[in-house]
Amino acid sequence: HGLLYPKDSPTREIKSLDGVWNFRAQPSLDPEQGFREKWFDHPLQSTGDVIDMPVPSSFNDITTDPSLRDFAGWVWYDREFYAPSAWSDSRVFLRFGSAHYTALVWLNGQEVLQHSGGHLPFETDVSGTLQLGAANRLTVALNNTLGPTTIPQGAWNWIKEDDIYPAGSFDMSYTFDFFNYAGIHRPVTLYTVPKSLHVADVKVTTIGVAQDYSSATIQYEVNVATDTDDFQCHVQLLEQDGTVAAEQDGCTGTITLAENPHLWWPYLMNEEYGYLYTFRVDATNSQESDQYNENIGIRSVFWDDNSFKINHQPFYFRGFGRHEDSNFRGKGLDLPLVTKDYNLIRWTGANSYRTSHYPYAEELMDFADRNGIVIIDECPGVNLEGFKPELLANHLTVMDELVARDKNHPSVVMWSIGNEPRSEVPEAKDYFIKVANHTRSIDPSRPVTLVMFRPFDQDQGGYSVDIVSINRYYGWYSQTGQIDLIANAVEQDIRNWRTKFNKPVLVTEYGADTIHGFHEVPSTIFTEEYQTDLMRENFKAFDNTKEDGILIGEMIWNFADFMTVQEYKRVWGNRKGIFTRDRHPKASAHILRDRYWKLAQDEGLP
Ligand code: E9O
């Protein structure tokens, strides 16, 4: 079964279970209590005090309770809902967009789902458990604890009990800086499909775009879940205005659009950026049929040792590293924020971003498709270390789940198998070659990158990749405050990576923490002037290496300020945003905007 995004259609109905749920955190001294007392067997309310918790949202910033903000362990959610009796002719699936990190799910006291991994969807058929025409109770136990083999990794430690710290004191640490927000982060949905057959998965790949754009070919594969083999598929490709561009029978096949197809173009590369077709599938047997409508874009991605191209044209990434992060909601899906962010991205003239450092909500990916924003799709393998077989197994699974979810998004042009691994150790080489090759085997249509940060001569991860991505902080984490040393160092460094691995190079991070409203001339660190000075020096290095055909893109760290773990090096989070956490522009937003629009103009605006 695939993990198609739940959409309604003439044959499918959707019911959202988002809203205010009951919630209870399980004190760390007795993590088993909820399981021992079978909290999933009764309304959570009957087990003791519950509080209101919105879904989707992180739970950390919702209350005033400090122990909940930095909580580690099990939390419990439940809610009641009705399922209409009209659903008796359907199968019903229960789907979570994501829940961080390990989830157990019960429906009416019966365990129906388990999932580990905080950023990808999971679902199951609940037809047998759901009570139609009656009330149902859905219970979720969720654990945000990270360990040595989870992706990403972390450590949960009891603090030794002594005369200073009471029993039950603990801390949780992790290898990355962003705050480990937890909760049911994305929509919870029930959806129906016909009983005897349904479209379980659809995969559509562009396999050819003519050099003169006069024609294009896509290949498709529809997976139908059914018990019999007397069924057929009818597929239609619909233009944005609804007219039929092509149609044919068959659950697998190719379609060639021979008369000037509408290609999917990145933002500012063509007037018709973000053009989407609807790929409509009707699966039918003698009794009933099911329809699913997938949005697809027709575009080619090409890469070799010297170039990266979309629709045969060199593509230079003008972009951002980002986070899913905001006040109150933490990492919970927030559509007003998502929409605002896309408007700000377009305002800067950017054409791309990386989903640093985990897969973002499916709703964001759809926005990227529609807005022509190009995505480097990153798995949650951030700052990995140790490289043990069990970690590798989980890493391959998360790549499977990520590619399964995002394979049809035209915006996704590259997979990132990790960010800043401790890849100077020899075992990193083999580890990342395995992850990269596995990713290529499930999706040969996109290149693979790994984002590296060790010195180029020590790194072992780069042997695995098609595109070398590097994070560079001259003037910040090294030679702090020395603006004059930046340009040459960055340029030389880019050239060194190119020489070592002989692949196109992408700078996926550079930047400086900046408190908006701090000003100083000459600039000193944390002022808005320092951030802009540092950027201008980096730009010099980018221009020189771009001209030599080495650099294929630049992404500033970060789009917006974001929350981190509490530590004395961070003042209310990581402040490298060019927007504040509330999305107010710093001076840097304006100079980035000038540069990105200038780069777009040099390429020739449509
Ligand atoms: C990853 C990103 O998630 N790169 C980090 C970003 C940062 O601002 C973080 O938010 O810290 C930068 C890594 C730079 C490593 C330099 C190490 C120098 C040690 C003194």
Residues whose N, C-alpha, C, O or C-beta is under 5 A from the ligand:
A	BS01	E9O	D177 Y473 Y477 N574
